[in-house]
Amino acid sequence: MIGWGTLISIELPPDWKQGLSAVVADAARHYPLPVTLNETLLPREDFLKDAMFVENACGCRIGAYDRDPDWPRDQRINFHGHRVKCALPTVREEKDSGSLWTVRIDIMDAPEIHMVLPARKEVIDNAALKALRDAAEQILYKAIATRPDHRLPFTAWQRACELGVTLPQARSGLAIWRPQTADDCHGRSSRMIAPEGAMLIVPALEPDIAQALALARGKPPIEDVQLVEAEDALQGYAWYDTLPVIRDISLRIDLEGSVHRYDDDMCLPADFACGLVDRIVIELTVCETGRTDAPRSVHSIEIPALVCRNGGWDIAEAIILATRDDGITPDRLSRMIYATIFCGADDGDCDSWDTQSRSFEREARQHATHILLGEDAATLEAINMSAWDNLSWLIPLDRKIVIHAERGAITVDFLPN
């Protein structure tokens, strides 16, 4: 018996009793009043624990976080100990970590916020919820305003202004450009931000165009300019819009008195053969600023090689070209072929990515050697690579061998020490 209050007795089925302690403890964790079970006080925790910023609004406590503490369950509202899913505002910053600002809401005294009965697992979308979302969004921007700087998209910066939160412009600086590869999902390390100095924005490019531009980097007239990656979400900030930007890239190939063009929208003729050409020129159309009416100029830069996908994704379909006198090595050309074309397949019947990569590297090296040094050199290179893979580990450390090989016959012997 109790001296005051209300006593409720419930007869529980035996199988319910097994999980009762865990269910009650979970319900009590964010409940606003103390709860005891079997004379033991259950632990409680502030629902807004670890929030970066907390403010009261619309009868609720709203906490802002620079991460997502509720992923993947999305239970962002605490309704007197009962956690509920609800779509609430989020803000993502434009930087390598991709900081996602989210909110949690602890309902205190908000009678206009209604739950769907009887389970109370959803919040009814009404005017009160809309006002709560607006308040939560404003608090997100207030939390961001407490930081020394930010990297908000321009539209988010404008939205903060609309909500009455004054923020400085996004921190300047862009990621150093790295040429796209066909297999960009592998091996992309964290981005490095370019230091202060002259910059040129590079738009997103297809791998073959990007790899060609990589060969032009460091040559006049862009040798003293840092190529940086475009971030369209930052368009609108004054510092971003005043940077020069590449608007168009095309390639000109000179071969035996004929001129051929290649770009994202133009393929080479189907009968265009891989091999040596007289000249390859990459032409960059550069706008002085990001504004549409900015003055433009065209810069022509000679490069030593070009790997044209020509609308395909296979080395057999690619057209691989190198100039006669620019001195690109088989190693550099093979790496360019690999970067432009190789993309590992993840089908169940395929080898591992590492095995596919090694196989393609060998094939690219053989193609590069054939184009630059001829068929005999390519044959010897293929034999050399096969020997490294399959024979070198068999040779004792202190011995040498000699191999005499022809079609259908191979003899091997040790050389005398």
TORKOL-4160 file (C-alpha; in steps of 0.2 Angstrom, whole numbers, padded with zeros to 4 digits, m for minus):
417
<pt num="1" X="0000" Y="0000" Z="0000"/>
<pt num="2" X="0005" Y="0018" Z="m0002"/>
<pt num="3" X="0001" Y="0033" Z="0008"/>
<pt num="4" X="m0003" Y="0045" Z="m0006"/>
<pt num="5" X="m0004" Y="0045" Z="m0025"/>
<pt num="6" X="m0011" Y="0032" Z="m0036"/>
<pt num="7" X="m0007" Y="0013" Z="m0036"/>
<pt num="8" X="m0010" Y="0003" Z="m0051"/>
<pt num="9" X="m0007" Y="m0016" Z="m0052"/>
<pt num="10" X="m0005" Y="m0025" Z="m0068"/>
<pt num="11" X="m0004" Y="m0043" Z="m0070"/>
<pt num="12" X="0009" Y="m0047" Z="m0083"/>
<pt num="13" X="0011" Y="m0063" Z="m0094"/>
<pt num="14" X="0027" Y="m0072" Z="m0090"/>
<pt num="15" X="0035" Y="m0069" Z="m0106"/>
<pt num="16" X="0033" Y="m0050" Z="m0104"/>
<pt num="17" X="0042" Y="m0050" Z="m0087"/>
<pt num="18" X="0058" Y="m0056" Z="m0096"/>
<pt num="19" X="0060" Y="m0039" Z="m0105"/>
<pt num="20" X="0052" Y="m0028" Z="m0093"/>
<pt num="21" X="0068" Y="m0021" Z="m0085"/>
<pt num="22" X="0076" Y="m0016" Z="m0101"/>
<pt num="23" X="0060" Y="m0008" Z="m0108"/>
<pt num="24" X="0057" Y="0002" Z="m0092"/>
<pt num="25" X="0075" Y="0008" Z="m0091"/>
<pt num="26" X="0074" Y="0014" Z="m0109"/>
<pt num="27" X="0058" Y="0023" Z="m0105"/>
<pt num="28" X="0066" Y="0031" Z="m0090"/>
<pt num="29" X="0082" Y="0037" Z="m0098"/>
<pt num="30" X="0075" Y="0053" Z="m0104"/>
<pt num="31" X="0059" Y="0054" Z="m0093"/>
<pt num="32" X="0058" Y="0071" Z="m0084"/>
<pt num="33" X="0054" Y="0063" Z="m0067"/>
<pt num="34" X="0063" Y="0050" Z="m0056"/>
<pt num="35" X="0058" Y="0032" Z="m0059"/>
<pt num="36" X="0062" Y="0017" Z="m0048"/>
<pt num="37" X="0060" Y="m0001" Z="m0052"/>
<pt num="38" X="0061" Y="m0014" Z="m0039"/>
<pt num="39" X="0066" Y="0000" Z="m0027"/>
<pt num="40" X="0081" Y="0004" Z="m0038"/>
<pt num="41" X="0082" Y="0022" Z="m0045"/>
<pt num="42" X="0084" Y="0021" Z="m0064"/>
<pt num="43" X="0098" Y="0031" Z="m0072"/>
<pt num="44" X="0092" Y="0047" Z="m0082"/>
<pt num="45" X="0102" Y="0057" Z="m0095"/>
<pt num="46" X="0099" Y="0074" Z="m0103"/>
<pt num="47" X="0092" Y="0071" Z="m0120"/>
<pt num="48" X="0102" Y="0086" Z="m0126"/>
<pt num="49" X="0118" Y="0079" Z="m0119"/>
<pt num="50" X="0134" Y="0084" Z="m0129"/>
<pt num="51" X="0124" Y="0097" Z="m0139"/>
<pt num="52" X="0135" Y="0111" Z="m0146"/>
<pt num="53" X="0122" Y="0124" Z="m0142"/>
<pt num="54" X="0105" Y="0124" Z="m0133"/>
<pt num="55" X="0091" Y="0136" Z="m0133"/>
<pt num="56" X="0072" Y="0136" Z="m0128"/>
<pt num="57" X="0059" Y="0139" Z="m0141"/>
<pt num="58" X="0040" Y="0134" Z="m0144"/>
<pt num="59" X="0039" Y="0126" Z="m0127"/>
<pt num="60" X="0054" Y="0115" Z="m0130"/>
<pt num="61" X="0073" Y="0114" Z="m0127"/>
<pt num="62" X="0082" Y="0113" Z="m0144"/>
<pt num="63" X="0100" Y="0107" Z="m0145"/>
<pt num="64" X="0111" Y="0109" Z="m0160"/>
<pt num="65" X="0125" Y="0096" Z="m0165"/>
<pt num="66" X="0139" Y="0096" Z="m0178"/>
<pt num="67" X="0136" Y="0078" Z="m0181"/>
<pt num="68" X="0121" Y="0066" Z="m0182"/>
<pt num="69" X="0119" Y="0057" Z="m0165"/>
<pt num="70" X="0102" Y="0049" Z="m0171"/>
<pt num="71" X="0108" Y="0040" Z="m0186"/>
<pt num="72" X="0101" Y="0028" Z="m0192"/>
<pt num="73" X="0086" Y="0028" Z="m0180"/>
<pt num="74" X="0081" Y="0046" Z="m0183"/>
<pt num="75" X="0073" Y="0048" Z="m0166"/>
<pt num="76" X="0076" Y="0066" Z="m0164"/>
<pt num="77" X="0061" Y="0072" Z="m0153"/>
<pt num="78" X="0060" Y="0067" Z="m0134"/>
<pt num="79" X="0041" Y="0067" Z="m0129"/>
<pt num="80" X="0042" Y="0065" Z="m0110"/>
<pt num="81" X="0054" Y="0050" Z="m0112"/>
<pt num="82" X="0046" Y="0043" Z="m0128"/>
<pt num="83" X="0058" Y="0046" Z="m0142"/>
<pt num="84" X="0050" Y="0049" Z="m0159"/>
<pt num="85" X="0055" Y="0050" Z="m0177"/>
<pt num="86" X="0052" Y="0067" Z="m0185"/>
<pt num="87" X="0060" Y="0076" Z="m0201"/>
<pt num="88" X="0069" Y="0091" Z="m0194"/>
<pt num="89" X="0080" Y="0104" Z="m0202"/>
<pt num="90" X="0098" Y="0099" Z="m0206"/>
<pt num="91" X="0113" Y="0110" Z="m0213"/>
<pt num="92" X="0128" Y="0103" Z="m0221"/>
<pt num="93" X="0144" Y="0113" Z="m0223"/>
<pt num="94" X="0155" Y="0112" Z="m0239"/>
<pt num="95" X="0171" Y="0104" Z="m0233"/>
<pt num="96" X="0180" Y="0088" Z="m0233"/>
<pt num="97" X="0173" Y="0081" Z="m0217"/>
<pt num="98" X="0155" Y="0086" Z="m0223"/>
<pt num="99" X="0150" Y="0092" Z="m0206"/>
<pt num="100" X="0131" Y="0089" Z="m0204"/>
<pt num="101" X="0122" Y="0100" Z="m0192"/>
<pt num="102" X="0107" Y="0092" Z="m0184"/>
<pt num="103" X="0095" Y="0096" Z="m0170"/>
<pt num="104" X="0087" Y="0086" Z="m0156"/>
<pt num="105" X="0071" Y="0093" Z="m0147"/>
<pt num="106" X="0066" Y="0090" Z="m0129"/>
<pt num="107" X="0048" Y="0094" Z="m0127"/>
<pt num="108" X="0044" Y="0103" Z="m0111"/>
<pt num="109" X="0027" Y="0112" Z="m0112"/>
<pt num="110" X="0021" Y="0112" Z="m0130"/>
<pt num="111" X="0003" Y="0107" Z="m0130"/>
<pt num="112" X="0001" Y="0111" Z="m0148"/>
<pt num="113" X="0013" Y="0098" Z="m0153"/>
<pt num="114" X="0002" Y="0082" Z="m0156"/>
<pt num="115" X="0006" Y="0064" Z="m0158"/>
<pt num="116" X="m0003" Y="0052" Z="m0169"/>
<pt num="117" X="m0013" Y="0041" Z="m0157"/>
<pt num="118" X="m0013" Y="0028" Z="m0150"/>
<pt num="119" X="0005" Y="0023" Z="m0153"/>
<pt num="120" X="0012" Y="0041" Z="m0153"/>
<pt num="121" X="0026" Y="0036" Z="m0165"/>
<pt num="122" X="0024" Y="0051" Z="m0176"/>
<pt num="123" X="0021" Y="0069" Z="m0174"/>
<pt num="124" X="0006" Y="0077" Z="m0183"/>
<pt num="125" X="0011" Y="0089" Z="m0196"/>
<pt num="126" X="0002" Y="0105" Z="m0191"/>
<pt num="127" X="0006" Y="0124" Z="m0189"/>
<pt num="128" X="0014" Y="0121" Z="m0172"/>
<pt num="129" X="0027" Y="0108" Z="m0179"/>
<pt num="130" X="0031" Y="0120" Z="m0194"/>
<pt num="131" X="0034" Y="0134" Z="m0181"/>
<pt num="132" X="0045" Y="0122" Z="m0171"/>
<pt num="133" X="0055" Y="0117" Z="m0187"/>
<pt num="134" X="0058" Y="0136" Z="m0191"/>
<pt num="135" X="0064" Y="0139" Z="m0173"/>
<pt num="136" X="0075" Y="0123" Z="m0174"/>
<pt num="137" X="0083" Y="0129" Z="m0191"/>
<pt num="138" X="0086" Y="0146" Z="m0183"/>
<pt num="139" X="0095" Y="0138" Z="m0169"/>
<pt num="140" X="0106" Y="0128" Z="m0180"/>
<pt num="141" X="0112" Y="0144" Z="m0188"/>
<pt num="142" X="0115" Y="0152" Z="m0171"/>
<pt num="143" X="0126" Y="0137" Z="m0166"/>
<pt num="144" X="0136" Y="0139" Z="m0182"/>
<pt num="145" X="0138" Y="0158" Z="m0178"/>
<pt num="146" X="0147" Y="0153" Z="m0162"/>
<pt num="147" X="0161" Y="0145" Z="m0172"/>
<pt num="148" X="0176" Y="0156" Z="m0179"/>
<pt num="149" X="0171" Y="0152" Z="m0197"/>
<pt num="150" X="0160" Y="0141" Z="m0208"/>
<pt num="151" X="0159" Y="0133" Z="m0225"/>
<pt num="152" X="0140" Y="0135" Z="m0228"/>
<pt num="153" X="0133" Y="0134" Z="m0246"/>
<pt num="154" X="0128" Y="0151" Z="m0252"/>
<pt num="155" X="0110" Y="0147" Z="m0251"/>
<pt num="156" X="0111" Y="0142" Z="m0233"/>
<pt num="157" X="0120" Y="0158" Z="m0229"/>
<pt num="158" X="0106" Y="0167" Z="m0237"/>
<pt num="159" X="0093" Y="0157" Z="m0227"/>
<pt num="160" X="0102" Y="0161" Z="m0211"/>
<pt num="161" X="0100" Y="0180" Z="m0215"/>
<pt num="162" X="0082" Y="0177" Z="m0219"/>
<pt num="163" X="0080" Y="0170" Z="m0201"/>
<pt num="164" X="0089" Y="0184" Z="m0193"/>
<pt num="165" X="0106" Y="0176" Z="m0190"/>
<pt num="166" X="0120" Y="0186" Z="m0196"/>
<pt num="167" X="0135" Y="0176" Z="m0202"/>
<pt num="168" X="0151" Y="0181" Z="m0211"/>
<pt num="169" X="0154" Y="0174" Z="m0228"/>
<pt num="170" X="0161" Y="0157" Z="m0229"/>
<pt num="171" X="0179" Y="0154" Z="m0226"/>
<pt num="172" X="0189" Y="0156" Z="m0242"/>
<pt num="173" X="0200" Y="0143" Z="m0250"/>
<pt num="174" X="0197" Y="0128" Z="m0261"/>
<pt num="175" X="0203" Y="0110" Z="m0263"/>
<pt num="176" X="0218" Y="0108" Z="m0274"/>
<pt num="177" X="0212" Y="0100" Z="m0290"/>
<pt num="178" X="0216" Y="0082" Z="m0293"/>
<pt num="179" X="0212" Y="0074" Z="m0310"/>
<pt num="180" X="0197" Y="0063" Z="m0310"/>
<pt num="181" X="0200" Y="0044" Z="m0314"/>
<pt num="182" X="0189" Y="0031" Z="m0320"/>
<pt num="183" X="0189" Y="0022" Z="m0303"/>
<pt num="184" X="0188" Y="0038" Z="m0292"/>
<pt num="185" X="0179" Y="0028" Z="m0278"/>
<pt num="186" X="0196" Y="0020" Z="m0274"/>
<pt num="187" X="0211" Y="0029" Z="m0268"/>
<pt num="188" X="0204" Y="0047" Z="m0265"/>
<pt num="189" X="0213" Y="0054" Z="m0250"/>
<pt num="190" X="0207" Y="0068" Z="m0240"/>
<pt num="191" X="0207" Y="0085" Z="m0249"/>
<pt num="192" X="0221" Y="0098" Z="m0247"/>
<pt num="193" X="0216" Y="0116" Z="m0247"/>
<pt num="194" X="0226" Y="0127" Z="m0258"/>
<pt num="195" X="0236" Y="0141" Z="m0250"/>
<pt num="196" X="0234" Y="0159" Z="m0254"/>
<pt num="197" X="0239" Y="0164" Z="m0271"/>
<pt num="198" X="0233" Y="0164" Z="m0289"/>
<pt num="199" X="0220" Y="0151" Z="m0292"/>
<pt num="200" X="0210" Y="0144" Z="m0307"/>
<pt num="201" X="0194" Y="0134" Z="m0304"/>
<pt num="202" X="0192" Y="0118" Z="m0314"/>
<pt num="203" X="0175" Y="0111" Z="m0317"/>
<pt num="204" X="0171" Y="0092" Z="m0316"/>
<pt num="205" X="0178" Y="0083" Z="m0330"/>
<pt num="206" X="0178" Y="0066" Z="m0339"/>
<pt num="207" X="0193" Y="0056" Z="m0334"/>
<pt num="208" X="0202" Y="0057" Z="m0351"/>
<pt num="209" X="0200" Y="0076" Z="m0352"/>
<pt num="210" X="0206" Y="0078" Z="m0334"/>
<pt num="211" X="0221" Y="0067" Z="m0337"/>
<pt num="212" X="0226" Y="0078" Z="m0352"/>
<pt num="213" X="0224" Y="0093" Z="m0341"/>
<pt num="214" X="0235" Y="0086" Z="m0328"/>
<pt num="215" X="0249" Y="0085" Z="m0342"/>
<pt num="216" X="0247" Y="0104" Z="m0345"/>
<pt num="217" X="0248" Y="0108" Z="m0326"/>
<pt num="218" X="0265" Y="0117" Z="m0323"/>
<pt num="219" X="0267" Y="0123" Z="m0341"/>
<pt num="220" X="0265" Y="0141" Z="m0347"/>
<pt num="221" X="0253" Y="0151" Z="m0346"/>
<pt num="222" X="0246" Y="0142" Z="m0330"/>
<pt num="223" X="0263" Y="0137" Z="m0322"/>
<pt num="224" X="0261" Y="0149" Z="m0308"/>
<pt num="225" X="0242" Y="0146" Z="m0305"/>
<pt num="226" X="0235" Y="0134" Z="m0293"/>
<pt num="227" X="0222" Y="0123" Z="m0300"/>
<pt num="228" X="0207" Y="0121" Z="m0288"/>
<pt num="229" X="0191" Y="0111" Z="m0288"/>
<pt num="230" X="0175" Y="0119" Z="m0292"/>
<pt num="231" X="0162" Y="0120" Z="m0278"/>
<pt num="232" X="0146" Y="0126" Z="m0286"/>
<pt num="233" X="0138" Y="0127" Z="m0269"/>
<pt num="234" X="0149" Y="0142" Z="m0265"/>
<pt num="235" X="0144" Y="0152" Z="m0280"/>
<pt num="236" X="0137" Y="0169" Z="m0274"/>
<pt num="237" X="0151" Y="0173" Z="m0261"/>
<pt num="238" X="0161" Y="0187" Z="m0267"/>
<pt num="239" X="0178" Y="0179" Z="m0265"/>
<pt num="240" X="0172" Y="0164" Z="m0275"/>
<pt num="241" X="0164" Y="0173" Z="m0289"/>
<pt num="242" X="0180" Y="0184" Z="m0292"/>
<pt num="243" X="0191" Y="0168" Z="m0296"/>
<pt num="244" X="0195" Y="0164" Z="m0314"/>
<pt num="245" X="0187" Y="0148" Z="m0320"/>
<pt num="246" X="0189" Y="0136" Z="m0335"/>
<pt num="247" X="0173" Y="0136" Z="m0345"/>
<pt num="248" X="0178" Y="0124" Z="m0359"/>
<pt num="249" X="0192" Y="0112" Z="m0363"/>
<pt num="250" X="0195" Y="0104" Z="m0380"/>
<pt num="251" X="0209" Y="0095" Z="m0388"/>
<pt num="252" X="0217" Y="0097" Z="m0405"/>
<pt num="253" X="0227" Y="0083" Z="m0413"/>
<pt num="254" X="0238" Y="0086" Z="m0428"/>
<pt num="255" X="0242" Y="0071" Z="m0439"/>
<pt num="256" X="0251" Y="0072" Z="m0456"/>
<pt num="257" X="0243" Y="0088" Z="m0461"/>
<pt num="258" X="0226" Y="0085" Z="m0454"/>
<pt num="259" X="0218" Y="0092" Z="m0438"/>
<pt num="260" X="0206" Y="0082" Z="m0427"/>
<pt num="261" X="0196" Y="0089" Z="m0413"/>
<pt num="262" X="0191" Y="0080" Z="m0397"/>
<pt num="263" X="0181" Y="0085" Z="m0382"/>
<pt num="264" X="0167" Y="0078" Z="m0371"/>
<pt num="265" X="0154" Y="0080" Z="m0385"/>
<pt num="266" X="0165" Y="0075" Z="m0399"/>
<pt num="267" X="0173" Y="0058" Z="m0403"/>
<pt num="268" X="0187" Y="0054" Z="m0415"/>
<pt num="269" X="0183" Y="0044" Z="m0431"/>
<pt num="270" X="0181" Y="0025" Z="m0428"/>
<pt num="271" X="0196" Y="0021" Z="m0439"/>
<pt num="272" X="0208" Y="0033" Z="m0430"/>
<pt num="273" X="0222" Y="0022" Z="m0425"/>
<pt num="274" X="0232" Y="0022" Z="m0409"/>
<pt num="275" X="0250" Y="0028" Z="m0411"/>
<pt num="276" X="0261" Y="0043" Z="m0413"/>
<pt num="277" X="0255" Y="0060" Z="m0419"/>
<pt num="278" X="0263" Y="0076" Z="m0424"/>
<pt num="279" X="0256" Y="0087" Z="m0410"/>
<pt num="280" X="0243" Y="0087" Z="m0396"/>
<pt num="281" X="0236" Y="0104" Z="m0390"/>
<pt num="282" X="0224" Y="0107" Z="m0376"/>
<pt num="283" X="0214" Y="0122" Z="m0377"/>
<pt num="284" X="0207" Y="0131" Z="m0361"/>
<pt num="285" X="0194" Y="0144" Z="m0362"/>
<pt num="286" X="0196" Y="0154" Z="m0346"/>
<pt num="287" X="0184" Y="0167" Z="m0339"/>
<pt num="288" X="0192" Y="0180" Z="m0329"/>
<pt num="289" X="0179" Y="0178" Z="m0315"/>
<pt num="290" X="0164" Y="0167" Z="m0312"/>
<pt num="291" X="0151" Y="0179" Z="m0319"/>
<pt num="292" X="0143" Y="0175" Z="m0335"/>
<pt num="293" X="0148" Y="0191" Z="m0343"/>
<pt num="294" X="0166" Y="0190" Z="m0338"/>
<pt num="295" X="0179" Y="0192" Z="m0352"/>
<pt num="296" X="0186" Y="0176" Z="m0359"/>
<pt num="297" X="0203" Y="0170" Z="m0366"/>
<pt num="298" X="0209" Y="0154" Z="m0374"/>
<pt num="299" X="0226" Y="0147" Z="m0369"/>
<pt num="300" X="0234" Y="0133" Z="m0380"/>
<pt num="301" X="0246" Y="0121" Z="m0371"/>
<pt num="302" X="0255" Y="0107" Z="m0380"/>
<pt num="303" X="0255" Y="0090" Z="m0371"/>
<pt num="304" X="0264" Y="0074" Z="m0375"/>
<pt num="305" X="0250" Y="0061" Z="m0374"/>
<pt num="306" X="0231" Y="0059" Z="m0374"/>
<pt num="307" X="0220" Y="0044" Z="m0370"/>
<pt num="308" X="0203" Y="0046" Z="m0378"/>
<pt num="309" X="0189" Y="0035" Z="m0371"/>
<pt num="310" X="0179" Y="0040" Z="m0387"/>
<pt num="311" X="0163" Y="0036" Z="m0378"/>
<pt num="312" X="0168" Y="0019" Z="m0371"/>
<pt num="313" X="0176" Y="0012" Z="m0355"/>
<pt num="314" X="0187" Y="m0002" Z="m0362"/>
<pt num="315" X="0205" Y="m0002" Z="m0367"/>
<pt num="316" X="0201" Y="m0010" Z="m0383"/>
<pt num="317" X="0190" Y="0005" Z="m0388"/>
<pt num="318" X="0201" Y="0018" Z="m0382"/>
<pt num="319" X="0212" Y="0028" Z="m0394"/>
<pt num="320" X="0229" Y="0031" Z="m0386"/>
<pt num="321" X="0240" Y="0044" Z="m0394"/>
<pt num="322" X="0258" Y="0051" Z="m0390"/>
<pt num="323" X="0268" Y="0064" Z="m0399"/>
<pt num="324" X="0284" Y="0059" Z="m0408"/>
<pt num="325" X="0296" Y="0071" Z="m0400"/>
<pt num="326" X="0290" Y="0075" Z="m0382"/>
<pt num="327" X="0298" Y="0061" Z="m0373"/>
<pt num="328" X="0284" Y="0054" Z="m0363"/>
<pt num="329" X="0290" Y="0037" Z="m0355"/>
<pt num="330" X="0281" Y="0021" Z="m0356"/>
<pt num="331" X="0278" Y="0021" Z="m0337"/>
<pt num="332" X="0270" Y="0038" Z="m0337"/>
<pt num="333" X="0259" Y="0034" Z="m0352"/>
<pt num="334" X="0254" Y="0017" Z="m0344"/>
<pt num="335" X="0249" Y="0027" Z="m0328"/>
<pt num="336" X="0238" Y="0039" Z="m0339"/>
<pt num="337" X="0230" Y="0024" Z="m0348"/>
<pt num="338" X="0226" Y="0016" Z="m0331"/>
<pt num="339" X="0219" Y="0032" Z="m0323"/>
<pt num="340" X="0208" Y="0036" Z="m0338"/>
<pt num="341" X="0201" Y="0019" Z="m0341"/>
<pt num="342" X="0202" Y="0006" Z="m0327"/>
<pt num="343" X="0187" Y="0004" Z="m0316"/>
<pt num="344" X="0186" Y="m0012" Z="m0306"/>
<pt num="345" X="0170" Y="m0022" Z="m0308"/>
<pt num="346" X="0161" Y="m0029" Z="m0292"/>
<pt num="347" X="0151" Y="m0043" Z="m0300"/>
<pt num="348" X="0151" Y="m0059" Z="m0290"/>
<pt num="349" X="0161" Y="m0069" Z="m0303"/>
<pt num="350" X="0175" Y="m0056" Z="m0305"/>
<pt num="351" X="0192" Y="m0057" Z="m0297"/>
<pt num="352" X="0196" Y="m0045" Z="m0282"/>
<pt num="353" X="0199" Y="m0027" Z="m0286"/>
<pt num="354" X="0218" Y="m0029" Z="m0282"/>
<pt num="355" X="0219" Y="m0043" Z="m0295"/>
<pt num="356" X="0209" Y="m0033" Z="m0308"/>
<pt num="357" X="0220" Y="m0018" Z="m0305"/>
<pt num="358" X="0237" Y="m0028" Z="m0307"/>
<pt num="359" X="0230" Y="m0036" Z="m0323"/>
<pt num="360" X="0225" Y="m0020" Z="m0330"/>
<pt num="361" X="0242" Y="m0011" Z="m0326"/>
<pt num="362" X="0251" Y="m0025" Z="m0335"/>
<pt num="363" X="0240" Y="m0023" Z="m0350"/>
<pt num="364" X="0242" Y="m0004" Z="m0350"/>
<pt num="365" X="0261" Y="m0005" Z="m0349"/>
<pt num="366" X="0261" Y="m0016" Z="m0364"/>
<pt num="367" X="0250" Y="m0004" Z="m0374"/>
<pt num="368" X="0261" Y="0010" Z="m0369"/>
<pt num="369" X="0277" Y="0001" Z="m0373"/>
<pt num="370" X="0270" Y="m0004" Z="m0390"/>
<pt num="371" X="0265" Y="0014" Z="m0395"/>
<pt num="372" X="0281" Y="0022" Z="m0389"/>
<pt num="373" X="0294" Y="0009" Z="m0393"/>
<pt num="374" X="0287" Y="m0003" Z="m0405"/>
<pt num="375" X="0280" Y="m0021" Z="m0406"/>
<pt num="376" X="0297" Y="m0030" Z="m0401"/>
<pt num="377" X="0299" Y="m0019" Z="m0386"/>
<pt num="378" X="0281" Y="m0023" Z="m0381"/>
<pt num="379" X="0284" Y="m0041" Z="m0383"/>
<pt num="380" X="0299" Y="m0041" Z="m0372"/>
<pt num="381" X="0290" Y="m0030" Z="m0359"/>
<pt num="382" X="0276" Y="m0043" Z="m0358"/>
<pt num="383" X="0289" Y="m0057" Z="m0355"/>
<pt num="384" X="0298" Y="m0047" Z="m0343"/>
<pt num="385" X="0282" Y="m0043" Z="m0333"/>
<pt num="386" X="0277" Y="m0061" Z="m0333"/>
<pt num="387" X="0295" Y="m0067" Z="m0327"/>
<pt num="388" X="0294" Y="m0054" Z="m0313"/>
<pt num="389" X="0277" Y="m0061" Z="m0308"/>
<pt num="390" X="0280" Y="m0080" Z="m0310"/>
<pt num="391" X="0299" Y="m0083" Z="m0310"/>
<pt num="392" X="0309" Y="m0071" Z="m0300"/>
<pt num="393" X="0303" Y="m0077" Z="m0283"/>
<pt num="394" X="0309" Y="m0095" Z="m0288"/>
<pt num="395" X="0327" Y="m0090" Z="m0290"/>
<pt num="396" X="0339" Y="m0092" Z="m0275"/>
<pt num="397" X="0345" Y="m0076" Z="m0268"/>
<pt num="398" X="0363" Y="m0080" Z="m0271"/>
<pt num="399" X="0361" Y="m0088" Z="m0289"/>
<pt num="400" X="0358" Y="m0082" Z="m0307"/>
<pt num="401" X="0350" Y="m0091" Z="m0321"/>
<pt num="402" X="0349" Y="m0090" Z="m0339"/>
<pt num="403" X="0334" Y="m0094" Z="m0350"/>
<pt num="404" X="0334" Y="m0099" Z="m0368"/>
<pt num="405" X="0316" Y="m0098" Z="m0375"/>
<pt num="406" X="0307" Y="m0100" Z="m0391"/>
<pt num="407" X="0290" Y="m0105" Z="m0397"/>
<pt num="408" X="0287" Y="m0123" Z="m0390"/>
<pt num="409" X="0304" Y="m0125" Z="m0381"/>
<pt num="410" X="0312" Y="m0117" Z="m0365"/>
<pt num="411" X="0328" Y="m0122" Z="m0357"/>
<pt num="412" X="0334" Y="m0115" Z="m0340"/>
<pt num="413" X="0351" Y="m0117" Z="m0332"/>
<pt num="414" X="0361" Y="m0109" Z="m0318"/>
<pt num="415" X="0375" Y="m0098" Z="m0321"/>
<pt num="416" X="0392" Y="m0102" Z="m0313"/>
<pt num="417" X="0396" Y="m0092" Z="m0297"/>
